[in-house]
Amino acid sequence: MKALETDPVMAELVETHGPLELEPADNEFERLVVSIINQSVSTASATAVRERVFAHLDEVTPEAVLATDEATLREAGLGRSKTEYVRNAATAFQERDLSREGLDGMADDEVISELKRIRGVGEWTARMYLLFVLGREDVFPVGDLAVRRGVESLYADGEDLSRAEIREIAERWRPYRSLATLYIWAHDES
């Protein structure tokens, strides 16, 4: 945590928002589905779709997703591509151990590669899995729009920064870039 407090901007965020913690999700598969739903849509839209989709499932498991008619998932708001992606994730969870225990001991890059084998899971979604399922402390999702906007707001007076410039700023937060990300999201939401 010391790495965050040596950066004056991040220290102010820590003071403003208080202690934040990485809290790994209870249901690994459900959290992956949430990340797939969240891809490329606003938070409000994602929340509405997630609520409708989850209302159609007794529980969010690979078996429940695969047992649900594709048309039902699309009617809930997933659309054709995301229906395919969620079903691909369900199949992958049945075929491979993508749980915390199954991925334990793998480096972040190895986990990302393993998850990206699922059609519909890209870099951003895999990084969300590292953060929200595996609770990895040093993940920085530079591809996240809110993270980019937040860093630009906090460090460049709202001016556009390249991904390389954003990564360079984030280097000072190692090995707690995940926590820094939580603070940037908290800033973006406030």
C-alpha positions in Angstrom: 0.0 0.0 0.0 3.0 2.2 0.5 3.5 2.5 -3.2 0.1 4.2 -3.5 0.7 6.7 -0.8 4.0 7.9 -2.3 2.1 9.2 -5.3 0.4 12.4 -4.1 -2.6 12.0 -6.5 -3.2 8.4 -5.3 -2.6 9.4 -1.7 -5.4 11.9 -2.0 -7.7 9.3 -3.5 -6.9 6.9 -0.6 -7.7 9.7 1.8 -11.0 10.6 0.0 -12.3 7.1 -0.5 -10.9 5.4 2.6 -9.6 1.8 2.6 -10.7 -0.2 -0.4 -10.0 -4.0 -0.7 -10.0 -6.6 -3.4 -12.7 -9.0 -2.6 -12.7 -12.1 -4.8 -16.1 -13.1 -6.0 -17.7 -16.2 -4.4 -18.9 -17.6 -7.8 -16.1 -17.6 -10.4 -18.3 -18.5 -13.3 -20.9 -15.8 -12.4 -18.2 -13.2 -12.2 -16.9 -14.1 -15.7 -20.5 -13.8 -17.0 -20.7 -10.4 -15.4 -17.5 -9.3 -17.2 -18.8 -10.6 -20.5 -22.0 -8.7 -20.1 -20.1 -5.6 -19.2 -18.0 -5.7 -22.4 -18.4 -2.5 -24.4 -21.6 -1.2 -22.8 -22.4 1.4 -20.1 -22.6 0.4 -16.5 -26.4 1.1 -16.5 -27.0 -1.0 -19.6 -24.9 -3.9 -18.3 -26.7 -3.9 -14.9 -30.1 -4.0 -16.6 -29.1 -6.9 -18.9 -27.4 -8.8 -16.1 -30.5 -8.5 -13.9 -32.7 -9.8 -16.7 -30.4 -12.6 -17.6 -29.9 -13.7 -14.0 -33.6 -13.6 -13.4 -34.0 -16.4 -16.1 -31.5 -18.6 -14.3 -32.2 -20.4 -11.1 -28.5 -20.0 -10.3 -25.6 -18.8 -12.5 -23.7 -22.0 -13.3 -22.4 -23.4 -16.6 -25.1 -26.0 -16.5 -27.9 -23.5 -16.0 -26.6 -21.3 -18.9 -26.3 -24.3 -21.2 -29.7 -25.5 -20.3 -31.3 -22.1 -21.0 -32.6 -21.6 -24.5 -30.4 -19.2 -26.6 -33.5 -17.3 -27.6 -34.3 -16.7 -23.9 -30.8 -15.3 -23.3 -31.1 -13.0 -26.3 -34.6 -11.8 -25.3 -33.1 -10.9 -21.9 -30.7 -8.6 -23.7 -27.5 -10.5 -24.3 -27.7 -10.3 -28.1 -26.4 -13.0 -30.4 -22.6 -12.5 -29.8 -22.8 -12.3 -26.0 -25.1 -15.3 -25.9 -22.5 -17.2 -27.7 -19.7 -15.9 -25.5 -21.5 -16.7 -22.3 -22.3 -20.2 -23.6 -18.6 -20.6 -24.7 -17.5 -19.7 -21.1 -20.0 -22.2 -19.7 -18.5 -24.9 -21.9 -15.0 -23.9 -21.0 -15.8 -24.1 -17.3 -17.2 -27.6 -17.8 -14.2 -28.8 -19.8 -11.3 -27.1 -17.8 -10.7 -26.0 -14.2 -11.0 -22.3 -14.4 -11.6 -21.9 -10.7 -9.3 -20.1 -8.3 -7.9 -23.5 -7.3 -7.4 -24.6 -10.9 -5.5 -21.4 -11.9 -3.6 -21.2 -8.6 0.2 -21.0 -9.3 -0.2 -19.7 -12.8 1.3 -16.3 -13.6 -1.1 -13.5 -14.7 0.0 -13.8 -18.3 -0.7 -17.6 -18.2 -4.2 -17.0 -16.8 -4.9 -14.4 -19.4 -3.8 -16.8 -22.2 -5.9 -19.6 -20.7 -9.0 -17.4 -20.5 -8.5 -15.9 -24.0 -8.8 -19.5 -25.4 -12.6 -18.9 -24.8 -14.1 -17.2 -27.8 -15.5 -13.9 -26.5 -13.0 -13.5 -23.7 -10.4 -10.9 -24.5 -7.7 -9.1 -22.7 -10.0 -6.8 -20.7 -12.3 -9.6 -19.6 -9.4 -11.7 -18.6 -8.0 -8.9 -16.5 -11.3 -8.4 -14.8 -11.1 -12.1 -13.9 -7.7 -11.6 -12.4 -9.0 -8.7 -10.3 -12.4 -9.8 -9.3 -12.1 -13.6 -9.1 -8.4 -14.3 -8.4 -7.9 -11.1 -6.4 -4.5 -10.5 -7.9 -2.9 -7.4 -6.5 -0.9 -6.1 -9.4 -3.3 -6.0 -12.4 -3.7 -2.8 -14.4 -6.5 -2.9 -17.0 -5.3 -0.1 -19.3 -8.0 -1.1 -21.8 -10.7 -0.1 -19.4 -12.4 3.1 -20.5 -13.1 4.3 -17.0 -9.5 3.7 -16.0 -8.2 5.6 -18.9 -10.6 8.5 -18.3 -9.7 8.5 -14.6 -6.0 8.6 -15.2 -6.4 11.3 -17.8 -8.5 13.3 -15.4 -6.2 12.9 -12.5 -2.8 13.1 -14.1 -3.3 15.1 -17.4 -6.2 17.6 -16.7 -8.5 15.6 -18.9 -6.1 15.6 -21.9 -5.8 12.4 -23.9 -2.9 10.1 -23.0 -1.6 7.2 -25.0 -1.8 3.7 -23.4 2.0 3.8 -23.1 1.8 7.0 -21.1 -0.9 5.6 -18.9 1.1 2.4 -18.3 4.1 4.6 -17.4 2.0 6.5 -14.7 0.7 3.2 -13.4 4.3 1.8 -12.9 4.6 3.9 -9.7 1.8 1.9 -8.1 3.5 -1.5 -8.4 2.9 -3.9 -6.8 -0.6 -2.6 -6.0 -2.0 -1.6 -9.3 -5.2 -3.5 -8.7 -5.9 -1.3 -5.7 -5.0 1.8 -7.6 -7.5 0.7 -10.2 -10.2 0.4 -7.6 -9.4 4.0 -6.4 -9.5 5.3 -10.0 -12.9 3.6 -10.5 -14.1 5.1 -7.2 -12.9 8.5 -8.5 -14.7 8.0 -11.8 -18.0 7.1 -10.1 -17.9 10.1 -7.7 
